[in-house]
């Protein structure tokens, strides 16, 4: 729960910071606008994570699905 609150706070803060940075951005030096994820430490961490890969078939998951 604490992690969720921290993620929410950073998401809101990074959106405000990106807005301020874009208002002072020199378009000749940086043509594309800043994104909130550039200022959000949680978003940077999520980009580094790679999804887990499952090897094998999904036969064992068929136990949870009713056929018919």
N, C-alpha and C positions, 0 to 999 in steps of 0.2 A: 504494500500500500504506500509506503514511504517512497519507493522508487517511482511509482506512478505519479505521485504528487510532484516529485522532482522533475520528471519528464514533462509534465504539464507546465510547470513554472518556467522551465527552460524553453519550451516551445513558444510560449507567449513572449518571453523576454527576447528571444532571438528574432521573432517577427518584428518587434519594435526596433531592435538594433539594426536589422536589415533595412527597415524603412528609413531610419535616420541616415544610415550609410548611403543609401541610394539618393537621398536628397542632397548629399554633399559630394556625390560621385562625379569625377571628371570623365565624361564620356569619351574623350580622346584617349585616355589612358586605359580605361576599362569600359569596353563597349557594352558588355552584357551586365544586367543588373545583379546585385548581390541577392543570394537566396538565403532564407532563414537557416537552412541546414548548414551553411558555412559558419554560423556563429553558435550552433547548438552542439555541445559536447556529446549529448546522447545520440544525435543523428550521426555524428562522425563514428561513434562506436558501432552503431547499427550497420553502417556501410562496410566496416571491416569484417563483420560477421558474415560467414558464408552459410547458406542453408545446409542442413545435414542431408547427406545422401543416403538413401536406403538401398541396399543391395538385395537382390533376390526377388522372388515373386510376392504377390500380395495375397497368396492363398490363405495365410493365417488370419487375414482380416475378414475373410468371408464368414467367419464364425459370427460376426456382429450383424450380418445382413440376412434378413429373412428372404427365402426364395419362394416364389409363387405368387 
